[in-house]
Amino acid sequence: MPPNAPEDLSRTIEALYRSESGRILATLVRLLGDLDLAEEAMHEAFAAALETWPKAGLPD
């Protein structure tokens, strides 16, 4: 992995969060029927991405 890859990946995840979190949250609320649970699930998913993607790379 190039030396600046973790920083680039972090910026990618941040941009993804800013651009897609509203849509993700709305979908999770619709599916789960609970705003608090949906927010928690979304944040856990982004935390998992921050932990996993630097090792495994960006998913297709």
MARBA-3410 file (N, C-alpha, C, O; in Angstrom, 1 decimal):
60
0.9,-1.2,0.0,0.0,0.0,0.0,0.9,1.2,0.0,1.8,1.3,0.8 ~ 0.7,2.2,-0.9,1.5,3.4,-0.9,1.4,4.2,0.4,0.4,4.0,1.2 ~ 2.4,5.0,0.8,2.5,5.6,2.1,1.3,6.5,2.4,0.9,6.6,3.6 ~ 0.8,7.2,1.4,-0.3,8.1,1.7,-1.7,7.4,1.5,-2.7,8.1,1.6 ~ -1.7,6.1,1.3,-3.0,5.4,1.1,-3.9,5.5,2.3,-5.1,5.8,2.0
-3.5,5.3,3.5,-4.4,5.4,4.6,-5.1,6.8,4.7,-6.3,6.9,5.0 ~ -4.3,7.9,4.4,-4.9,9.2,4.4,-5.9,9.4,3.3,-7.0,10.0,3.5 ~ -5.5,8.9,2.1,-6.5,9.0,1.0,-7.7,8.2,1.2,-8.8,8.6,0.9 ~ -7.6,7.0,1.8,-8.7,6.2,2.2,-9.6,6.8,3.2,-10.8,6.8,3.1 ~ -9.0,7.5,4.2,-9.8,8.2,5.2,-10.6,9.3,4.5,-11.8,9.5,4.9
-10.0,10.0,3.6,-10.7,11.1,2.9,-11.8,10.5,2.0,-12.9,11.1,1.9 ~ -11.6,9.4,1.4,-12.6,8.7,0.6,-13.8,8.3,1.5,-15.0,8.6,1.1 ~ -13.5,7.7,2.6,-14.6,7.3,3.5,-15.4,8.6,4.0,-16.6,8.5,4.2 ~ -14.6,9.6,4.4,-15.3,10.9,4.8,-16.2,11.5,3.7,-17.3,11.9,4.0 ~ -15.7,11.5,2.5,-16.5,12.0,1.4,-17.7,11.1,1.2,-18.8,11.6,0.9
-17.5,9.8,1.3,-18.7,8.9,1.1,-19.7,9.1,2.2,-20.9,9.1,2.0 ~ -19.2,9.3,3.5,-20.1,9.6,4.6,-20.9,10.9,4.3,-22.2,10.9,4.5 ~ -20.2,11.9,3.9,-20.9,13.2,3.6,-21.9,13.1,2.5,-23.0,13.7,2.6 ~ -21.6,12.4,1.5,-22.5,12.3,0.3,-23.6,11.3,0.4,-24.7,11.5,-0.2 ~ -23.4,10.2,1.2,-24.4,9.1,1.2,-25.0,8.8,2.5,-26.0,8.1,2.6
-24.6,9.5,3.6,-25.1,9.1,4.9,-26.6,9.4,5.1,-27.3,8.6,5.7 ~ -27.1,10.4,4.5,-28.5,10.7,4.5,-29.4,9.6,3.9,-30.4,9.2,4.4 ~ -28.9,9.2,2.7,-29.6,8.1,2.0,-29.5,6.8,2.7,-30.5,6.1,2.8 ~ -28.3,6.5,3.3,-28.1,5.3,4.0,-29.0,5.3,5.3,-29.7,4.3,5.6 ~ -29.0,6.4,6.0,-29.8,6.5,7.2,-31.3,6.3,6.9,-32.0,5.6,7.6
-31.8,7.0,5.9,-33.2,6.9,5.5,-33.6,5.4,5.2,-34.6,5.0,5.6 ~ -32.7,4.8,4.4,-33.0,3.4,4.1,-33.0,2.5,5.3,-33.9,1.7,5.5 ~ -32.0,2.7,6.2,-32.0,1.9,7.4,-33.2,2.2,8.3,-33.7,1.2,8.9 ~ -33.6,3.4,8.4,-34.8,3.7,9.2,-36.0,3.0,8.6,-36.8,2.5,9.4 ~ -36.1,3.0,7.3,-37.3,2.4,6.7,-37.2,0.9,6.9,-38.2,0.2,7.2
-36.0,0.3,6.8,-35.9,-1.2,7.0,-36.0,-1.6,8.5,-36.7,-2.6,8.8 ~ -35.5,-0.8,9.4,-35.4,-1.2,10.8,-36.6,-0.6,11.6,-37.0,-1.1,12.7 ~ -37.1,0.5,11.1,-38.3,1.2,11.8,-37.9,1.9,13.1,-38.7,2.1,13.9 ~ -36.6,2.2,13.3,-36.1,2.8,14.5,-34.9,3.7,14.2,-33.9,3.2,13.7 ~ -35.1,5.0,14.4,-34.0,6.0,14.1,-32.8,5.7,14.9,-31.7,5.7,14.3
-32.9,5.5,16.2,-31.7,5.3,17.0,-30.9,4.1,16.5,-29.7,4.1,16.4 ~ -31.6,3.0,16.3,-31.0,1.7,15.8,-30.4,2.0,14.4,-29.3,1.4,14.2 ~ -31.0,2.7,13.6,-30.5,3.0,12.2,-29.2,3.8,12.3,-28.2,3.5,11.6 ~ -29.2,4.8,13.2,-28.0,5.6,13.3,-26.8,4.8,13.8,-25.7,4.9,13.4 ~ -27.1,4.0,14.8,-26.1,3.1,15.4,-25.5,2.2,14.4,-24.3,2.0,14.2
-26.4,1.5,13.6,-26.0,0.6,12.5,-25.1,1.3,11.5,-24.1,0.8,11.1 ~ -25.5,2.5,11.1,-24.8,3.2,10.1,-23.4,3.6,10.6,-22.4,3.4,9.9 ~ -23.3,4.1,11.8,-22.0,4.5,12.4,-21.1,3.3,12.6,-19.9,3.4,12.4 ~ -21.7,2.2,13.0,-20.9,0.9,13.1,-20.4,0.5,11.7,-19.2,0.0,11.6 ~ -21.2,0.6,10.7,-20.7,0.2,9.4,-19.6,1.1,8.9,-18.6,0.6,8.3
-19.7,2.4,9.1,-18.6,3.3,8.7,-17.3,3.0,9.6,-16.2,3.1,9.1 ~ -17.5,2.7,10.9,-16.3,2.4,11.7,-15.7,1.1,11.2,-14.5,1.0,11.2 ~ -16.5,0.1,10.8,-15.9,-1.1,10.3,-15.2,-0.8,9.0,-14.1,-1.4,8.7 ~ -15.7,0.1,8.1,-15.0,0.4,6.9,-13.6,1.0,7.2,-12.6,0.7,6.6 ~ -13.6,1.9,8.2,-12.3,2.6,8.6,-11.3,1.5,9.1,-10.1,1.7,8.9
-11.8,0.5,9.7,-10.9,-0.5,10.2,-10.5,-1.5,9.1,-9.4,-2.0,9.1 ~ -11.4,-1.9,8.3,-11.2,-3.0,7.3,-10.6,-2.6,6.0,-9.7,-3.2,5.5 ~ -11.1,-1.5,5.5,-10.7,-1.1,4.1,-9.2,-0.8,4.0,-8.6,-1.1,2.9 ~ -8.5,-0.2,5.0,-7.0,-0.1,4.9,-6.3,-1.4,4.7,-5.3,-1.4,4.0 ~ -6.8,-2.5,5.2,-6.2,-3.8,5.1,-6.6,-4.5,3.8,-5.8,-5.1,3.1
-7.9,-4.4,3.5,-8.5,-5.2,2.5,-8.7,-4.4,1.2,-8.9,-5.0,0.1 ~ -8.6,-3.1,1.2,-8.8,-2.3,0.1,-10.3,-1.9,-0.1,-11.1,-2.5,0.6 ~ -10.5,-1.0,-1.0,-11.9,-0.6,-1.2,-12.7,-1.7,-1.9,-12.2,-2.3,-2.8 ~ -13.9,-1.9,-1.5,-14.7,-2.9,-2.2,-15.2,-2.4,-3.5,-15.2,-1.2,-3.8 ~ -15.5,-3.3,-4.4,-15.9,-2.9,-5.7,-17.3,-2.3,-5.6,-17.9,-1.9,-6.6
END
